[in-house]
Amino acid sequence: MNKFFLILAIVVVSLSSCYYDSEEDLYPSAGCSTENVSFANDVKPILLNSCLSCHNNVSLQGNITLESYDDVLSYVPNGLLLGSIKHDSGYKAMPQNATKLDDCRISKVEAWITAGALNN
């Protein structure tokens, strides 16, 4: 009987360790640097983790793809990218059926756009 409880405890502990979350959510930093934000190092990883599961060339949900810099850039001048992730009135809130991106991620995307939305 003791072996059963030991095995059960090991299984429960093992299964609870399979929870996936982003490192930034698990270990938020004290500050959020929006200086020198780049597309490759900051914006693209945010899109990869939060947007590309739906907005890629295969699934094309909403007929929107965000796979390349040029794809993303097409949603910057009209405010669609920023308005959607900020959940601004008049824009479809993204990610859909999920929690809003944290303030740091939104600030990084906004800083990148404000700096000219460069392919850097």
MILO-44425 format. One record per residue: x negated, y negated, z negated of N, C-alpha, C in turn; residue number from 1. Coordinates in Angstrom, 2 decimals, decimal comma, always signed. Atoms other than C-alpha are relative to their C-alpha. Layout:
<node <X; Y; Z>; <X; Y; Z>; <X; Y; Z>; NUM> ...
END
This chain:
<node <-0,82; +1,19; +0,00>; <+0,00; +0,00; +0,00>; <-0,87; -1,26; +0,00>; 1> <node <+0,89; +1,15; +0,04>; <-2,88; -2,39; -0,80>; <-0,62; -0,26; +1,37>; 2> <node <+0,56; +0,15; -1,33>; <-4,36; -1,72; +2,67>; <+1,00; -0,72; +0,91>; 3> <node <-1,04; +0,63; -0,80>; <-1,05; -2,76; +4,22>; <+0,01; -1,51; -0,22>; 4> <node <-0,01; +1,43; +0,30>; <-1,07; -6,14; +2,46>; <-1,28; -0,68; +0,47>; 5> <node <+1,26; +0,55; -0,48>; <-4,72; -6,67; +3,31>; <+0,05; -0,20; +1,52>; 6> <node <-0,12; +0,08; -1,46>; <-4,07; -5,95; +7,00>; <+1,00; -1,09; +0,38>; 7> <node <-1,01; +1,02; -0,26>; <-0,95; -8,13; +6,92>; <-0,59; -1,41; -0,22>; 8> <node <+0,62; +1,30; +0,29>; <-2,92; -11,01; +5,36>; <-0,99; -0,38; +1,10>; 9> <node <+0,97; +0,26; -1,07>; <-5,65; -10,70; +8,01>; <+0,73; -0,40; +1,28>; 10> <node <-0,76; +0,32; -1,20>; <-3,07; -10,73; +10,80>; <+0,60; -1,39; -0,10>; 11> <node <-0,61; +1,32; +0,18>; <-1,29; -13,77; +9,38>; <-1,05; -1,10; +0,14>; 12> <node <+1,06; +1,00; -0,09>; <-4,55; -15,70; +8,98>; <-0,51; -0,10; +1,44>; 13> <node <+0,49; +0,00; -1,38>; <-5,69; -14,69; +12,47>; <+0,97; -0,72; +0,92>; 14> <node <-0,98; +0,63; -0,87>; <-2,45; -15,77; +14,11>; <+0,13; -1,49; -0,27>; 15> <node <-0,13; +1,42; +0,31>; <-2,33; -19,08; +12,31>; <-1,18; -0,80; +0,54>; 16> <node <+1,16; +0,70; -0,54>; <-5,76; -19,93; +13,69>; <+0,09; -0,18; +1,51>; 17> <node <-0,16; +0,11; -1,44>; <-4,44; -19,75; +17,27>; <+0,74; -1,27; +0,42>; 18> <node <-0,68; +1,24; -0,31>; <-2,80; -23,16; +17,10>; <-0,96; -0,93; +0,74>; 19> <node <+0,86; +0,86; -0,80>; <-4,17; -25,49; +19,77>; <+0,48; -1,44; -0,09>; 20> <node <-0,28; +1,42; +0,03>; <-4,34; -29,24; +19,49>; <-1,27; -0,70; +0,46>; 21> <node <+1,18; +0,69; -0,46>; <-6,66; -31,85; +20,82>; <-0,87; -0,42; -1,19>; 22> <node <+0,95; +0,36; +1,05>; <-9,75; -32,71; +18,83>; <+0,29; -1,40; -0,54>; 23> <node <-0,30; +1,37; +0,43>; <-8,75; -36,38; +18,75>; <+1,20; -0,03; -0,95>; 24> <node <-1,15; -0,07; +0,90>; <-5,41; -35,45; +17,13>; <-0,39; +0,60; -1,34>; 25> <node <+0,39; -0,69; +1,23>; <-7,05; -33,16; +14,59>; <-0,96; -0,83; -0,84>; 26> <node <+1,03; +0,75; +0,71>; <-9,95; -35,44; +13,70>; <-0,05; -1,43; +0,51>; 27> <node <-0,01; +1,37; -0,52>; <-8,96; -39,03; +14,41>; <-1,17; -0,81; -0,55>; 28> <node <+1,11; +0,83; +0,45>; <-11,82; -41,47; +14,25>; <+0,55; -1,22; -0,71>; 29> <node <-0,42; +1,16; +0,78>; <-11,71; -44,49; +12,02>; <+0,39; -1,15; +0,92>; 30> <node <-0,28; +1,09; -0,92>; <-11,66; -46,81; +15,01>; <+0,19; +0,52; +1,40>; 31> <node <-0,22; -0,37; -1,39>; <-10,82; -46,81; +18,64>; <-0,73; -1,01; +0,87>; 32> <node <+0,78; +0,91; -0,83>; <-13,40; -48,30; +20,94>; <+0,59; -0,08; +1,40>; 33> <node <-0,49; +0,22; -1,36>; <-11,98; -49,80; +24,10>; <-1,01; -0,82; +0,80>; 34> <node <+1,07; +0,67; -0,73>; <-15,29; -51,30; +25,16>; <-0,63; +0,98; +0,98>; 35> <node <+0,65; -0,81; -1,04>; <-16,89; -49,99; +28,34>; <+0,78; +1,26; +0,33>; 36> <node <-0,83; -1,14; -0,36>; <-13,97; -47,70; +29,10>; <-0,21; +0,30; +1,48>; 37> <node <+0,19; -0,37; -1,40>; <-14,55; -45,76; +32,30>; <+1,06; +1,03; +0,41>; 38> <node <-0,97; -0,96; -0,51>; <-12,30; -43,71; +34,51>; <-0,47; +1,43; -0,29>; 39> <node <+0,51; -1,37; +0,13>; <-14,53; -40,61; +34,43>; <-0,09; +0,47; -1,45>; 40> <node <+0,23; -0,42; +1,39>; <-15,31; -40,59; +30,71>; <+1,20; -0,16; -0,92>; 41> <node <-1,10; +0,28; +0,91>; <-12,10; -41,92; +29,20>; <+1,38; +0,28; +0,59>; 42> <node <-1,34; -0,09; -0,57>; <-9,08; -42,17; +31,49>; <+0,30; +1,38; +0,58>; 43> <node <-0,23; -1,31; -0,63>; <-9,47; -38,97; +33,48>; <+0,24; +1,11; -1,04>; 44> <node <-0,30; -1,02; +1,02>; <-9,72; -36,76; +30,34>; <+1,38; -0,17; -0,65>; 45> <node <-1,34; +0,24; +0,57>; <-6,57; -38,40; +28,94>; <+1,05; +0,54; +0,96>; 46> <node <-0,95; -0,49; -0,99>; <-4,72; -37,68; +32,16>; <-0,04; +1,51; +0,13>; 47> <node <+0,16; -1,45; -0,09>; <-6,11; -34,16; +32,34>; <+0,73; +0,70; -1,14>; 48> <node <-0,60; -0,63; +1,17>; <-4,91; -33,34; +28,83>; <+1,48; -0,30; -0,17>; 49> <node <-1,36; +0,42; +0,30>; <-1,60; -35,18; +28,89>; <+0,93; -0,08; +1,21>; 50> <node <-0,84; +0,26; -1,16>; <-0,36; -35,55; +32,47>; <-0,09; +1,04; +1,12>; 51> <node <+0,22; -0,83; -1,19>; <-1,85; -33,13; +34,97>; <+0,72; +1,34; -0,01>; 52> <node <-0,74; -1,26; -0,02>; <+0,11; -30,08; +33,85>; <+1,28; -0,16; +0,82>; 53> <node <-1,22; +0,26; -0,79>; <+3,13; -31,70; +35,55>; <-0,28; -0,79; +1,28>; 54> <node <+0,24; +0,91; -1,12>; <+1,66; -34,31; +37,90>; <-1,27; +0,39; +0,75>; 55> <node <+1,12; -0,48; -0,81>; <-0,68; -32,26; +40,07>; <+0,49; +0,29; +1,41>; 56> <node <-0,35; -0,23; -1,40>; <-0,73; -31,39; +43,76>; <+0,88; +1,23; +0,21>; 57> <node <-0,81; -1,20; -0,14>; <+1,03; -28,08; +43,13>; <+1,43; -0,22; -0,49>; 58> <node <-1,35; +0,16; +0,54>; <+3,97; -28,97; +40,90>; <+0,65; -1,32; +0,39>; 59> <node <-0,47; +1,31; -0,46>; <+4,33; -32,65; +41,92>; <+1,31; -0,44; -0,63>; 60> <node <-1,23; +0,41; +0,65>; <+7,00; -33,35; +39,34>; <+0,19; -1,50; +0,16>; 61> <node <-0,29; +1,40; -0,26>; <+8,69; -36,63; +40,11>; <-0,68; -0,51; +1,26>; 62> <node <+0,74; +0,32; -1,22>; <+6,76; -36,55; +43,39>; <-1,21; -0,90; -0,30>; 63> <node <+1,15; +0,79; +0,44>; <+3,79; -37,98; +41,46>; <-1,17; +0,94; -0,28>; 64> <node <+1,22; -0,74; +0,32>; <+0,26; -36,63; +41,43>; <-1,03; -0,98; -0,57>; 65> <node <+1,02; +0,82; +0,65>; <-2,52; -37,95; +39,22>; <-1,34; +0,72; +0,01>; 66> <node <+1,21; -0,83; -0,03>; <-5,33; -35,63; +40,29>; <-1,26; -0,79; +0,31>; 67> <node <+1,21; +0,72; -0,39>; <-7,74; -38,11; +41,84>; <+0,09; -1,47; -0,41>; 68> <node <+0,04; +1,43; +0,30>; <-8,82; -41,67; +41,21>; <+0,97; -0,76; +0,89>; 69> <node <-0,88; +0,70; -0,94>; <-6,98; -42,82; +44,35>; <+1,47; +0,23; -0,34>; 70> <node <-1,37; -0,29; +0,41>; <-3,81; -41,07; +43,17>; <+0,41; -0,88; -1,18>; 71> <node <-0,28; +0,79; +1,21>; <-3,98; -42,78; +39,78>; <+0,09; -1,48; +0,34>; 72> <node <+0,04; +1,42; -0,35>; <-4,85; -46,15; +41,29>; <+1,30; -0,46; +0,66>; 73> <node <-1,24; +0,40; -0,67>; <-1,63; -46,14; +43,33>; <+1,11; -0,34; -0,99>; 74> <node <-1,02; +0,28; +1,01>; <+0,37; -46,36; +40,06>; <-0,43; -1,11; -0,97>; 75> <node <+0,49; +1,07; +0,88>; <-1,68; -49,18; +38,50>; <+0,60; -1,36; +0,35>; 76> <node <-0,48; +1,35; -0,31>; <-0,67; -52,36; +40,42>; <+1,48; -0,23; -0,31>; 77> <node <-1,44; +0,15; +0,25>; <+3,07; -51,72; +40,03>; <+0,36; +0,20; -1,47>; 78> <node <-0,24; -0,16; +1,44>; <+2,68; -51,08; +36,28>; <+0,58; +1,33; -0,40>; 79> <node <-0,64; -1,28; +0,29>; <+4,10; -47,57; +36,54>; <-0,80; +0,86; -0,98>; 80> <node <+0,81; -0,82; +0,89>; <+1,19; -45,82; +34,84>; <+0,07; -0,51; -1,44>; 81> <node <+0,03; +0,56; +1,36>; <+0,93; -48,14; +31,86>; <+1,40; -0,10; -0,60>; 82> <node <-1,37; +0,10; +0,50>; <+4,67; -48,78; +31,53>; <+0,56; +1,34; -0,46>; 83> <node <-0,49; -1,35; +0,35>; <+5,37; -45,04; +31,45>; <-0,64; +0,52; -1,27>; 84> <node <+0,64; -0,55; +1,19>; <+2,77; -44,13; +28,85>; <+0,25; -0,85; -1,24>; 85> <node <-0,33; +0,86; +1,14>; <+3,69; -47,13; +26,68>; <+1,47; +0,11; -0,39>; 86> <node <-1,44; -0,14; +0,21>; <+7,38; -46,18; +26,91>; <+0,70; -1,35; +0,07>; 87> <node <-0,61; +1,31; -0,18>; <+8,22; -49,71; +28,07>; <+1,38; +0,14; +0,64>; 88> <node <-1,34; +0,03; -0,57>; <+11,80; -50,54; +28,97>; <-0,10; -0,11; +1,52>; 89> <node <+0,00; +0,03; -1,45>; <+12,51; -49,92; +32,64>; <-0,91; +1,04; +0,63>; 90> <node <+0,89; -1,04; -0,49>; <+9,96; -47,10; +32,95>; <+0,39; +1,33; -0,63>; 91> <node <-0,28; -1,32; +0,54>; <+10,41; -43,37; +32,50>; <-1,10; +0,36; -0,99>; 92> <node <+0,97; -0,30; +1,05>; <+8,71; -42,44; +29,23>; <-0,76; +1,29; +0,30>; 93> <node <+0,86; -1,16; -0,25>; <+5,78; -40,09; +29,72>; <-0,99; +0,14; -1,15>; 94> <node <-0,43; -1,26; -0,60>; <+4,81; -37,49; +28,85>; <+1,45; +0,32; -0,36>; 95> <node <-1,42; -0,31; +0,16>; <+8,36; -36,31; +29,30>; <+0,17; +1,16; -0,97>; 96> <node <-0,32; -1,04; +1,00>; <+9,84; -34,21; +26,48>; <-1,18; +0,30; -0,92>; 97> <node <+1,14; -0,16; +0,91>; <+6,71; -34,73; +24,40>; <-0,18; -1,32; -0,76>; 98> <node <+0,25; +1,23; +0,77>; <+5,44; -37,21; +21,87>; <-0,81; -0,98; +0,83>; 99> <node <+0,72; +1,08; -0,66>; <+4,09; -40,53; +23,06>; <-1,49; +0,15; -0,27>; 100> <node <+1,45; +0,00; +0,22>; <+0,34; -40,74; +23,53>; <-0,33; -0,89; -1,18>; 101> <node <+0,37; +0,83; +1,15>; <-1,42; -42,12; +20,49>; <-0,50; -1,36; +0,48>; 102> <node <+0,36; +1,39; -0,33>; <-2,25; -45,82; +20,39>; <-1,39; -0,13; +0,58>; 103> <node <+1,38; +0,08; -0,51>; <-5,95; -45,22; +21,02>; <-0,06; +0,38; +1,48>; 104> <node <+0,02; -0,42; -1,41>; <-5,37; -43,34; +24,28>; <+0,66; -1,05; +0,88>; 105> <node <-0,69; +1,03; -0,78>; <-2,89; -45,95; +25,48>; <-0,90; -1,24; +0,12>; 106> <node <+0,89; +1,16; -0,02>; <-5,34; -48,73; +24,55>; <-1,16; +0,20; +0,97>; 107> <node <+1,11; -0,29; -0,93>; <-8,12; -47,03; +26,53>; <+0,46; -0,13; +1,45>; 108> <node <-0,52; +0,13; -1,36>; <-5,96; -46,76; +29,64>; <+0,26; -1,47; +0,32>; 109> <node <-0,28; +1,42; -0,19>; <-4,85; -50,37; +29,21>; <-1,30; -0,80; +0,19>; 110> <node <+1,28; +0,70; -0,12>; <-8,46; -51,55; +28,75>; <-0,63; +0,27; +1,37>; 111> <node <+0,53; -0,35; -1,31>; <-9,50; -49,69; +31,90>; <+0,71; -0,79; +1,10>; 112> <node <-0,78; +0,75; -0,99>; <-6,69; -51,34; +33,88>; <-0,37; -1,48; -0,06>; 113> <node <+0,34; +1,41; +0,18>; <-7,48; -54,79; +32,44>; <-1,38; -0,32; +0,56>; 114> <node <+1,36; +0,20; -0,50>; <-11,13; -54,35; +33,42>; <-0,09; +0,18; +1,52>; 115> <node <+0,01; -0,11; -1,45>; <-10,11; -53,82; +37,03>; <+0,25; +1,39; +0,55>; 116> <node <-0,31; -1,38; -0,41>; <-9,27; -50,08; +37,12>; <-1,06; +0,54; +0,96>; 117> <node <+1,12; -0,42; -0,84>; <-12,70; -49,27; +38,52>; <-0,17; +1,52; +0,03>; 118> <node <+0,32; -1,42; -0,12>; <-13,76; -45,84; +39,75>; <-1,40; +0,20; -0,57>; 119> <node <+1,30; -0,09; +0,68>; <-16,53; -45,59; +37,18>; <-0,05; +1,16; -0,96>; 120> 
END
